[in-house]
């Protein structure tokens, strides 16, 4: 079984090092990221407990998430963004995302799993990106 490396970064230097090592899972807590490029982003699983800033929090296996206060200039995905899990949203954009390119589309597979949740004030342009949800909603627009 392959091993997946995961790293939590809190500074720009740590992020630069993680990207240079091609770490497949990155969690950026504060600040911004000018550009991110990945072949594909896939998550599996449901909702579980995670330790976030010293507090146990319920998190879902979201494949791409930009939280309120966060900002990504450009995210380029050469393949697809996909998730498989009960009630899991594949992409959540509550913060800033200037440009999103996903060649293979965004797909959610799982009971009550939505493909994209956008906060209307911060939503990026999804034009040209195929968005599908096998058992949920392809796009949900949330009020800020």
Phi and psi in radians as a Rosetta constraint file:
Dihedral C 1 N 2 CA 2 C 2 CIRCULARHARMONIC -1.209 0.35
Dihedral N 2 CA 2 C 2 N 3 CIRCULARHARMONIC 2.616 0.35
Dihedral C 2 N 3 CA 3 C 3 CIRCULARHARMONIC -1.690 0.35
Dihedral N 3 CA 3 C 3 N 4 CIRCULARHARMONIC 2.351 0.35
Dihedral C 3 N 4 CA 4 C 4 CIRCULARHARMONIC -1.852 0.35
Dihedral N 4 CA 4 C 4 N 5 CIRCULARHARMONIC 2.181 0.35
Dihedral C 4 N 5 CA 5 C 5 CIRCULARHARMONIC -1.563 0.35
Dihedral N 5 CA 5 C 5 N 6 CIRCULARHARMONIC 2.449 0.35
Dihedral C 5 N 6 CA 6 C 6 CIRCULARHARMONIC -2.321 0.35
Dihedral N 6 CA 6 C 6 N 7 CIRCULARHARMONIC 2.488 0.35
Dihedral C 6 N 7 CA 7 C 7 CIRCULARHARMONIC -2.483 0.35
Dihedral N 7 CA 7 C 7 N 8 CIRCULARHARMONIC 2.483 0.35
Dihedral C 7 N 8 CA 8 C 8 CIRCULARHARMONIC -1.798 0.35
Dihedral N 8 CA 8 C 8 N 9 CIRCULARHARMONIC 2.287 0.35
Dihedral C 8 N 9 CA 9 C 9 CIRCULARHARMONIC -2.060 0.35
Dihedral N 9 CA 9 C 9 N 10 CIRCULARHARMONIC 2.525 0.35
Dihedral C 9 N 10 CA 10 C 10 CIRCULARHARMONIC -2.201 0.35
Dihedral N 10 CA 10 C 10 N 11 CIRCULARHARMONIC -0.119 0.35
Dihedral C 10 N 11 CA 11 C 11 CIRCULARHARMONIC -2.318 0.35
Dihedral N 11 CA 11 C 11 N 12 CIRCULARHARMONIC 2.826 0.35
Dihedral C 11 N 12 CA 12 C 12 CIRCULARHARMONIC -1.092 0.35
Dihedral N 12 CA 12 C 12 N 13 CIRCULARHARMONIC -0.643 0.35
Dihedral C 12 N 13 CA 13 C 13 CIRCULARHARMONIC -1.123 0.35
Dihedral N 13 CA 13 C 13 N 14 CIRCULARHARMONIC -0.740 0.35
Dihedral C 13 N 14 CA 14 C 14 CIRCULARHARMONIC -1.116 0.35
Dihedral N 14 CA 14 C 14 N 15 CIRCULARHARMONIC -0.700 0.35
Dihedral C 14 N 15 CA 15 C 15 CIRCULARHARMONIC -1.116 0.35
Dihedral N 15 CA 15 C 15 N 16 CIRCULARHARMONIC -0.774 0.35
Dihedral C 15 N 16 CA 16 C 16 CIRCULARHARMONIC -1.032 0.35
Dihedral N 16 CA 16 C 16 N 17 CIRCULARHARMONIC -0.751 0.35
Dihedral C 16 N 17 CA 17 C 17 CIRCULARHARMONIC -1.133 0.35
Dihedral N 17 CA 17 C 17 N 18 CIRCULARHARMONIC -0.716 0.35
Dihedral C 17 N 18 CA 18 C 18 CIRCULARHARMONIC -1.127 0.35
Dihedral N 18 CA 18 C 18 N 19 CIRCULARHARMONIC -0.747 0.35
Dihedral C 18 N 19 CA 19 C 19 CIRCULARHARMONIC -1.160 0.35
Dihedral N 19 CA 19 C 19 N 20 CIRCULARHARMONIC -0.669 0.35
Dihedral C 19 N 20 CA 20 C 20 CIRCULARHARMONIC -1.112 0.35
Dihedral N 20 CA 20 C 20 N 21 CIRCULARHARMONIC -0.609 0.35
Dihedral C 20 N 21 CA 21 C 21 CIRCULARHARMONIC -1.457 0.35
Dihedral N 21 CA 21 C 21 N 22 CIRCULARHARMONIC -0.035 0.35
Dihedral C 21 N 22 CA 22 C 22 CIRCULARHARMONIC 1.027 0.35
Dihedral N 22 CA 22 C 22 N 23 CIRCULARHARMONIC 0.752 0.35
Dihedral C 22 N 23 CA 23 C 23 CIRCULARHARMONIC -1.138 0.35
Dihedral N 23 CA 23 C 23 N 24 CIRCULARHARMONIC 2.198 0.35
Dihedral C 23 N 24 CA 24 C 24 CIRCULARHARMONIC -1.327 0.35
Dihedral N 24 CA 24 C 24 N 25 CIRCULARHARMONIC -0.275 0.35
Dihedral C 24 N 25 CA 25 C 25 CIRCULARHARMONIC -2.260 0.35
Dihedral N 25 CA 25 C 25 N 26 CIRCULARHARMONIC 2.076 0.35
Dihedral C 25 N 26 CA 26 C 26 CIRCULARHARMONIC -2.213 0.35
Dihedral N 26 CA 26 C 26 N 27 CIRCULARHARMONIC 2.357 0.35
Dihedral C 26 N 27 CA 27 C 27 CIRCULARHARMONIC -2.106 0.35
Dihedral N 27 CA 27 C 27 N 28 CIRCULARHARMONIC 1.890 0.35
Dihedral C 27 N 28 CA 28 C 28 CIRCULARHARMONIC -1.793 0.35
Dihedral N 28 CA 28 C 28 N 29 CIRCULARHARMONIC 2.049 0.35
Dihedral C 28 N 29 CA 29 C 29 CIRCULARHARMONIC -1.501 0.35
Dihedral N 29 CA 29 C 29 N 30 CIRCULARHARMONIC -0.705 0.35
Dihedral C 29 N 30 CA 30 C 30 CIRCULARHARMONIC -2.351 0.35
Dihedral N 30 CA 30 C 30 N 31 CIRCULARHARMONIC 2.760 0.35
Dihedral C 30 N 31 CA 31 C 31 CIRCULARHARMONIC 1.548 0.35
Dihedral N 31 CA 31 C 31 N 32 CIRCULARHARMONIC -2.647 0.35
Dihedral C 31 N 32 CA 32 C 32 CIRCULARHARMONIC -2.410 0.35
Dihedral N 32 CA 32 C 32 N 33 CIRCULARHARMONIC 2.857 0.35
Dihedral C 32 N 33 CA 33 C 33 CIRCULARHARMONIC -2.266 0.35
Dihedral N 33 CA 33 C 33 N 34 CIRCULARHARMONIC 2.117 0.35
Dihedral C 33 N 34 CA 34 C 34 CIRCULARHARMONIC -1.177 0.35
Dihedral N 34 CA 34 C 34 N 35 CIRCULARHARMONIC -0.831 0.35
Dihedral C 34 N 35 CA 35 C 35 CIRCULARHARMONIC -2.621 0.35
Dihedral N 35 CA 35 C 35 N 36 CIRCULARHARMONIC 2.446 0.35
Dihedral C 35 N 36 CA 36 C 36 CIRCULARHARMONIC -2.336 0.35
Dihedral N 36 CA 36 C 36 N 37 CIRCULARHARMONIC 2.356 0.35
Dihedral C 36 N 37 CA 37 C 37 CIRCULARHARMONIC -2.281 0.35
Dihedral N 37 CA 37 C 37 N 38 CIRCULARHARMONIC 2.283 0.35
Dihedral C 37 N 38 CA 38 C 38 CIRCULARHARMONIC -2.422 0.35
Dihedral N 38 CA 38 C 38 N 39 CIRCULARHARMONIC 2.675 0.35
Dihedral C 38 N 39 CA 39 C 39 CIRCULARHARMONIC -1.207 0.35
Dihedral N 39 CA 39 C 39 N 40 CIRCULARHARMONIC -0.987 0.35
Dihedral C 39 N 40 CA 40 C 40 CIRCULARHARMONIC -2.624 0.35
Dihedral N 40 CA 40 C 40 N 41 CIRCULARHARMONIC 2.739 0.35
Dihedral C 40 N 41 CA 41 C 41 CIRCULARHARMONIC -2.244 0.35
Dihedral N 41 CA 41 C 41 N 42 CIRCULARHARMONIC 2.109 0.35
Dihedral C 41 N 42 CA 42 C 42 CIRCULARHARMONIC -2.335 0.35
Dihedral N 42 CA 42 C 42 N 43 CIRCULARHARMONIC 2.376 0.35
Dihedral C 42 N 43 CA 43 C 43 CIRCULARHARMONIC -2.229 0.35
Dihedral N 43 CA 43 C 43 N 44 CIRCULARHARMONIC 2.594 0.35
Dihedral C 43 N 44 CA 44 C 44 CIRCULARHARMONIC -2.321 0.35
Dihedral N 44 CA 44 C 44 N 45 CIRCULARHARMONIC 2.624 0.35
Dihedral C 44 N 45 CA 45 C 45 CIRCULARHARMONIC 2.102 0.35
Dihedral N 45 CA 45 C 45 N 46 CIRCULARHARMONIC 3.136 0.35
Dihedral C 45 N 46 CA 46 C 46 CIRCULARHARMONIC -2.009 0.35
Dihedral N 46 CA 46 C 46 N 47 CIRCULARHARMONIC -2.208 0.35
Dihedral C 46 N 47 CA 47 C 47 CIRCULARHARMONIC -1.938 0.35
Dihedral N 47 CA 47 C 47 N 48 CIRCULARHARMONIC 2.351 0.35
Dihedral C 47 N 48 CA 48 C 48 CIRCULARHARMONIC -2.581 0.35
Dihedral N 48 CA 48 C 48 N 49 CIRCULARHARMONIC 3.055 0.35
Dihedral C 48 N 49 CA 49 C 49 CIRCULARHARMONIC -1.540 0.35
Dihedral N 49 CA 49 C 49 N 50 CIRCULARHARMONIC 2.332 0.35
Dihedral C 49 N 50 CA 50 C 50 CIRCULARHARMONIC -2.344 0.35
Dihedral N 50 CA 50 C 50 N 51 CIRCULARHARMONIC 2.659 0.35
Dihedral C 50 N 51 CA 51 C 51 CIRCULARHARMONIC -1.630 0.35
Dihedral N 51 CA 51 C 51 N 52 CIRCULARHARMONIC 1.970 0.35
Dihedral C 51 N 52 CA 52 C 52 CIRCULARHARMONIC -2.087 0.35
Dihedral N 52 CA 52 C 52 N 53 CIRCULARHARMONIC 2.008 0.35
Dihedral C 52 N 53 CA 53 C 53 CIRCULARHARMONIC 0.892 0.35
Dihedral N 53 CA 53 C 53 N 54 CIRCULARHARMONIC 0.715 0.35
Dihedral C 53 N 54 CA 54 C 54 CIRCULARHARMONIC 1.436 0.35
Dihedral N 54 CA 54 C 54 N 55 CIRCULARHARMONIC 0.083 0.35
Dihedral C 54 N 55 CA 55 C 55 CIRCULARHARMONIC -2.118 0.35
Dihedral N 55 CA 55 C 55 N 56 CIRCULARHARMONIC 2.299 0.35
Dihedral C 55 N 56 CA 56 C 56 CIRCULARHARMONIC -1.239 0.35
Dihedral N 56 CA 56 C 56 N 57 CIRCULARHARMONIC 2.211 0.35
Dihedral C 56 N 57 CA 57 C 57 CIRCULARHARMONIC -2.354 0.35
Dihedral N 57 CA 57 C 57 N 58 CIRCULARHARMONIC 2.505 0.35
Dihedral C 57 N 58 CA 58 C 58 CIRCULARHARMONIC -1.416 0.35
Dihedral N 58 CA 58 C 58 N 59 CIRCULARHARMONIC 2.123 0.35
Dihedral C 58 N 59 CA 59 C 59 CIRCULARHARMONIC -2.240 0.35
Dihedral N 59 CA 59 C 59 N 60 CIRCULARHARMONIC 2.595 0.35
Dihedral C 59 N 60 CA 60 C 60 CIRCULARHARMONIC -1.743 0.35
Dihedral N 60 CA 60 C 60 N 61 CIRCULARHARMONIC 2.870 0.35
Dihedral C 60 N 61 CA 61 C 61 CIRCULARHARMONIC -1.413 0.35
Dihedral N 61 CA 61 C 61 N 62 CIRCULARHARMONIC 0.992 0.35
Dihedral C 61 N 62 CA 62 C 62 CIRCULARHARMONIC -1.203 0.35
Dihedral N 62 CA 62 C 62 N 63 CIRCULARHARMONIC 2.334 0.35
Dihedral C 62 N 63 CA 63 C 63 CIRCULARHARMONIC -1.320 0.35
Dihedral N 63 CA 63 C 63 N 64 CIRCULARHARMONIC -0.691 0.35
Dihedral C 63 N 64 CA 64 C 64 CIRCULARHARMONIC -2.460 0.35
Dihedral N 64 CA 64 C 64 N 65 CIRCULARHARMONIC 2.161 0.35
Dihedral C 64 N 65 CA 65 C 65 CIRCULARHARMONIC -2.420 0.35
Dihedral N 65 CA 65 C 65 N 66 CIRCULARHARMONIC 2.270 0.35
Dihedral C 65 N 66 CA 66 C 66 CIRCULARHARMONIC -2.051 0.35
Dihedral N 66 CA 66 C 66 N 67 CIRCULARHARMONIC 1.892 0.35
Dihedral C 66 N 67 CA 67 C 67 CIRCULARHARMONIC -1.383 0.35
Dihedral N 67 CA 67 C 67 N 68 CIRCULARHARMONIC 2.811 0.35
Dihedral C 67 N 68 CA 68 C 68 CIRCULARHARMONIC -0.968 0.35
Dihedral N 68 CA 68 C 68 N 69 CIRCULARHARMONIC 2.309 0.35
Dihedral C 68 N 69 CA 69 C 69 CIRCULARHARMONIC 1.629 0.35
Dihedral N 69 CA 69 C 69 N 70 CIRCULARHARMONIC -0.291 0.35
Dihedral C 69 N 70 CA 70 C 70 CIRCULARHARMONIC -1.586 0.35
Dihedral N 70 CA 70 C 70 N 71 CIRCULARHARMONIC 2.809 0.35
Dihedral C 70 N 71 CA 71 C 71 CIRCULARHARMONIC -2.596 0.35
Dihedral N 71 CA 71 C 71 N 72 CIRCULARHARMONIC 2.301 0.35
Dihedral C 71 N 72 CA 72 C 72 CIRCULARHARMONIC -2.131 0.35
Dihedral N 72 CA 72 C 72 N 73 CIRCULARHARMONIC 2.199 0.35
Dihedral C 72 N 73 CA 73 C 73 CIRCULARHARMONIC -1.191 0.35
Dihedral N 73 CA 73 C 73 N 74 CIRCULARHARMONIC -1.117 0.35
Dihedral C 73 N 74 CA 74 C 74 CIRCULARHARMONIC -2.323 0.35
Dihedral N 74 CA 74 C 74 N 75 CIRCULARHARMONIC 2.275 0.35
Dihedral C 74 N 75 CA 75 C 75 CIRCULARHARMONIC -2.092 0.35
Dihedral N 75 CA 75 C 75 N 76 CIRCULARHARMONIC 2.095 0.35
Dihedral C 75 N 76 CA 76 C 76 CIRCULARHARMONIC -2.065 0.35
Dihedral N 76 CA 76 C 76 N 77 CIRCULARHARMONIC 2.092 0.35
Dihedral C 76 N 77 CA 77 C 77 CIRCULARHARMONIC -2.019 0.35
Dihedral N 77 CA 77 C 77 N 78 CIRCULARHARMONIC 1.997 0.35
Dihedral C 77 N 78 CA 78 C 78 CIRCULARHARMONIC -1.240 0.35
Dihedral N 78 CA 78 C 78 N 79 CIRCULARHARMONIC -0.477 0.35
Dihedral C 78 N 79 CA 79 C 79 CIRCULARHARMONIC -1.870 0.35
Dihedral N 79 CA 79 C 79 N 80 CIRCULARHARMONIC -2.087 0.35
Dihedral C 79 N 80 CA 80 C 80 CIRCULARHARMONIC -2.207 0.35
Dihedral N 80 CA 80 C 80 N 81 CIRCULARHARMONIC 2.838 0.35
Dihedral C 80 N 81 CA 81 C 81 CIRCULARHARMONIC -1.920 0.35
Dihedral N 81 CA 81 C 81 N 82 CIRCULARHARMONIC 2.161 0.35
Dihedral C 81 N 82 CA 82 C 82 CIRCULARHARMONIC -2.475 0.35
Dihedral N 82 CA 82 C 82 N 83 CIRCULARHARMONIC 2.658 0.35
Dihedral C 82 N 83 CA 83 C 83 CIRCULARHARMONIC -2.443 0.35
Dihedral N 83 CA 83 C 83 N 84 CIRCULARHARMONIC 2.650 0.35
Dihedral C 83 N 84 CA 84 C 84 CIRCULARHARMONIC -2.398 0.35
Dihedral N 84 CA 84 C 84 N 85 CIRCULARHARMONIC 1.915 0.35
Dihedral C 84 N 85 CA 85 C 85 CIRCULARHARMONIC 3.074 0.35
Dihedral N 85 CA 85 C 85 N 86 CIRCULARHARMONIC 2.685 0.35
Dihedral C 85 N 86 CA 86 C 86 CIRCULARHARMONIC -1.144 0.35
Dihedral N 86 CA 86 C 86 N 87 CIRCULARHARMONIC 2.131 0.35
Dihedral C 86 N 87 CA 87 C 87 CIRCULARHARMONIC 1.169 0.35
Dihedral N 87 CA 87 C 87 N 88 CIRCULARHARMONIC 0.304 0.35
Dihedral C 87 N 88 CA 88 C 88 CIRCULARHARMONIC -1.609 0.35
Dihedral N 88 CA 88 C 88 N 89 CIRCULARHARMONIC 2.289 0.35
Dihedral C 88 N 89 CA 89 C 89 CIRCULARHARMONIC -1.583 0.35
Dihedral N 89 CA 89 C 89 N 90 CIRCULARHARMONIC 2.287 0.35
Dihedral C 89 N 90 CA 90 C 90 CIRCULARHARMONIC -1.210 0.35
Dihedral N 90 CA 90 C 90 N 91 CIRCULARHARMONIC -0.857 0.35
Dihedral C 90 N 91 CA 91 C 91 CIRCULARHARMONIC -2.240 0.35
Dihedral N 91 CA 91 C 91 N 92 CIRCULARHARMONIC 2.234 0.35
Dihedral C 91 N 92 CA 92 C 92 CIRCULARHARMONIC -2.153 0.35
Dihedral N 92 CA 92 C 92 N 93 CIRCULARHARMONIC 2.146 0.35
Dihedral C 92 N 93 CA 93 C 93 CIRCULARHARMONIC -2.136 0.35
Dihedral N 93 CA 93 C 93 N 94 CIRCULARHARMONIC 1.774 0.35
Dihedral C 93 N 94 CA 94 C 94 CIRCULARHARMONIC -1.947 0.35
Dihedral N 94 CA 94 C 94 N 95 CIRCULARHARMONIC -0.207 0.35
Dihedral C 94 N 95 CA 95 C 95 CIRCULARHARMONIC -1.934 0.35
Dihedral N 95 CA 95 C 95 N 96 CIRCULARHARMONIC -2.739 0.35
Dihedral C 95 N 96 CA 96 C 96 CIRCULARHARMONIC -1.567 0.35
Dihedral N 96 CA 96 C 96 N 97 CIRCULARHARMONIC 2.341 0.35
Dihedral C 96 N 97 CA 97 C 97 CIRCULARHARMONIC -2.538 0.35
Dihedral N 97 CA 97 C 97 N 98 CIRCULARHARMONIC 1.877 0.35
Dihedral C 97 N 98 CA 98 C 98 CIRCULARHARMONIC -1.251 0.35
Dihedral N 98 CA 98 C 98 N 99 CIRCULARHARMONIC -0.874 0.35
Dihedral C 98 N 99 CA 99 C 99 CIRCULARHARMONIC -2.398 0.35
Dihedral N 99 CA 99 C 99 N 100 CIRCULARHARMONIC 2.268 0.35
Dihedral C 99 N 100 CA 100 C 100 CIRCULARHARMONIC -2.193 0.35
Dihedral N 100 CA 100 C 100 N 101 CIRCULARHARMONIC 2.141 0.35
Dihedral C 100 N 101 CA 101 C 101 CIRCULARHARMONIC -2.113 0.35
Dihedral N 101 CA 101 C 101 N 102 CIRCULARHARMONIC 2.161 0.35
Dihedral C 101 N 102 CA 102 C 102 CIRCULARHARMONIC -2.337 0.35
Dihedral N 102 CA 102 C 102 N 103 CIRCULARHARMONIC 1.750 0.35
Dihedral C 102 N 103 CA 103 C 103 CIRCULARHARMONIC -1.077 0.35
Dihedral N 103 CA 103 C 103 N 104 CIRCULARHARMONIC -0.719 0.35
Dihedral C 103 N 104 CA 104 C 104 CIRCULARHARMONIC -1.630 0.35
Dihedral N 104 CA 104 C 104 N 105 CIRCULARHARMONIC 0.071 0.35
Dihedral C 104 N 105 CA 105 C 105 CIRCULARHARMONIC 1.512 0.35
Dihedral N 105 CA 105 C 105 N 106 CIRCULARHARMONIC 3.042 0.35
Dihedral C 105 N 106 CA 106 C 106 CIRCULARHARMONIC -2.015 0.35
Dihedral N 106 CA 106 C 106 N 107 CIRCULARHARMONIC 2.220 0.35
Dihedral C 106 N 107 CA 107 C 107 CIRCULARHARMONIC -2.389 0.35
Dihedral N 107 CA 107 C 107 N 108 CIRCULARHARMONIC 2.338 0.35
Dihedral C 107 N 108 CA 108 C 108 CIRCULARHARMONIC -1.990 0.35
Dihedral N 108 CA 108 C 108 N 109 CIRCULARHARMONIC 2.301 0.35
Dihedral C 108 N 109 CA 109 C 109 CIRCULARHARMONIC -2.313 0.35
Dihedral N 109 CA 109 C 109 N 110 CIRCULARHARMONIC 2.055 0.35
Dihedral C 109 N 110 CA 110 C 110 CIRCULARHARMONIC 2.672 0.35
Dihedral N 110 CA 110 C 110 N 111 CIRCULARHARMONIC 2.695 0.35
Dihedral C 110 N 111 CA 111 C 111 CIRCULARHARMONIC -1.007 0.35
Dihedral N 111 CA 111 C 111 N 112 CIRCULARHARMONIC 2.292 0.35
Dihedral C 111 N 112 CA 112 C 112 CIRCULARHARMONIC 0.984 0.35
Dihedral N 112 CA 112 C 112 N 113 CIRCULARHARMONIC 0.527 0.35
Dihedral C 112 N 113 CA 113 C 113 CIRCULARHARMONIC -1.715 0.35
Dihedral N 113 CA 113 C 113 N 114 CIRCULARHARMONIC 2.116 0.35
Dihedral C 113 N 114 CA 114 C 114 CIRCULARHARMONIC -1.631 0.35
Dihedral N 114 CA 114 C 114 N 115 CIRCULARHARMONIC 2.660 0.35
Dihedral C 114 N 115 CA 115 C 115 CIRCULARHARMONIC -1.403 0.35
Dihedral N 115 CA 115 C 115 N 116 CIRCULARHARMONIC -0.904 0.35
Dihedral C 115 N 116 CA 116 C 116 CIRCULARHARMONIC -2.387 0.35
Dihedral N 116 CA 116 C 116 N 117 CIRCULARHARMONIC 2.317 0.35
Dihedral C 116 N 117 CA 117 C 117 CIRCULARHARMONIC -2.014 0.35
Dihedral N 117 CA 117 C 117 N 118 CIRCULARHARMONIC 2.135 0.35
Dihedral C 117 N 118 CA 118 C 118 CIRCULARHARMONIC -2.065 0.35
Dihedral N 118 CA 118 C 118 N 119 CIRCULARHARMONIC 2.324 0.35
Dihedral C 118 N 119 CA 119 C 119 CIRCULARHARMONIC -1.481 0.35
Dihedral N 119 CA 119 C 119 N 120 CIRCULARHARMONIC 2.188 0.35
Dihedral C 119 N 120 CA 120 C 120 CIRCULARHARMONIC -0.984 0.35
Dihedral N 120 CA 120 C 120 N 121 CIRCULARHARMONIC -0.571 0.35
Dihedral C 120 N 121 CA 121 C 121 CIRCULARHARMONIC -1.263 0.35
Dihedral N 121 CA 121 C 121 N 122 CIRCULARHARMONIC -0.380 0.35
Dihedral C 121 N 122 CA 122 C 122 CIRCULARHARMONIC -2.108 0.35
Dihedral N 122 CA 122 C 122 N 123 CIRCULARHARMONIC 0.138 0.35
Dihedral C 122 N 123 CA 123 C 123 CIRCULARHARMONIC -1.205 0.35
Dihedral N 123 CA 123 C 123 N 124 CIRCULARHARMONIC 2.434 0.35
Dihedral C 123 N 124 CA 124 C 124 CIRCULARHARMONIC -1.572 0.35
Dihedral N 124 CA 124 C 124 N 125 CIRCULARHARMONIC 2.973 0.35
Dihedral C 124 N 125 CA 125 C 125 CIRCULARHARMONIC -1.347 0.35
Dihedral N 125 CA 125 C 125 N 126 CIRCULARHARMONIC 2.090 0.35
Dihedral C 125 N 126 CA 126 C 126 CIRCULARHARMONIC -1.711 0.35
Dihedral N 126 CA 126 C 126 N 127 CIRCULARHARMONIC 0.162 0.35
Dihedral C 126 N 127 CA 127 C 127 CIRCULARHARMONIC -0.957 0.35
Dihedral N 127 CA 127 C 127 N 128 CIRCULARHARMONIC 2.280 0.35
Dihedral C 127 N 128 CA 128 C 128 CIRCULARHARMONIC 1.507 0.35
Dihedral N 128 CA 128 C 128 N 129 CIRCULARHARMONIC -0.099 0.35
Dihedral C 128 N 129 CA 129 C 129 CIRCULARHARMONIC -1.728 0.35
Dihedral N 129 CA 129 C 129 N 130 CIRCULARHARMONIC 2.171 0.35
Dihedral C 129 N 130 CA 130 C 130 CIRCULARHARMONIC -1.237 0.35
Dihedral N 130 CA 130 C 130 N 131 CIRCULARHARMONIC 2.204 0.35
Dihedral C 130 N 131 CA 131 C 131 CIRCULARHARMONIC -2.191 0.35
Dihedral N 131 CA 131 C 131 N 132 CIRCULARHARMONIC 2.089 0.35
Dihedral C 131 N 132 CA 132 C 132 CIRCULARHARMONIC -2.373 0.35
Dihedral N 132 CA 132 C 132 N 133 CIRCULARHARMONIC 2.643 0.35
Dihedral C 132 N 133 CA 133 C 133 CIRCULARHARMONIC -2.411 0.35
Dihedral N 133 CA 133 C 133 N 134 CIRCULARHARMONIC 2.066 0.35
Dihedral C 133 N 134 CA 134 C 134 CIRCULARHARMONIC -1.124 0.35
Dihedral N 134 CA 134 C 134 N 135 CIRCULARHARMONIC -0.665 0.35
Dihedral C 134 N 135 CA 135 C 135 CIRCULARHARMONIC -2.376 0.35
Dihedral N 135 CA 135 C 135 N 136 CIRCULARHARMONIC 0.391 0.35
Dihedral C 135 N 136 CA 136 C 136 CIRCULARHARMONIC -2.527 0.35
Dihedral N 136 CA 136 C 136 N 137 CIRCULARHARMONIC -2.683 0.35
Dihedral C 136 N 137 CA 137 C 137 CIRCULARHARMONIC -1.790 0.35
Dihedral N 137 CA 137 C 137 N 138 CIRCULARHARMONIC 2.410 0.35
Dihedral C 137 N 138 CA 138 C 138 CIRCULARHARMONIC -1.174 0.35
Dihedral N 138 CA 138 C 138 N 139 CIRCULARHARMONIC -0.732 0.35
Dihedral C 138 N 139 CA 139 C 139 CIRCULARHARMONIC -2.452 0.35
Dihedral N 139 CA 139 C 139 N 140 CIRCULARHARMONIC 2.252 0.35
Dihedral C 139 N 140 CA 140 C 140 CIRCULARHARMONIC -2.154 0.35
Dihedral N 140 CA 140 C 140 N 141 CIRCULARHARMONIC 2.153 0.35
Dihedral C 140 N 141 CA 141 C 141 CIRCULARHARMONIC -1.754 0.35
Dihedral N 141 CA 141 C 141 N 142 CIRCULARHARMONIC 2.131 0.35
Dihedral C 141 N 142 CA 142 C 142 CIRCULARHARMONIC -1.766 0.35
Dihedral N 142 CA 142 C 142 N 143 CIRCULARHARMONIC 2.554 0.35
Dihedral C 142 N 143 CA 143 C 143 CIRCULARHARMONIC -1.352 0.35
Dihedral N 143 CA 143 C 143 N 144 CIRCULARHARMONIC 2.533 0.35
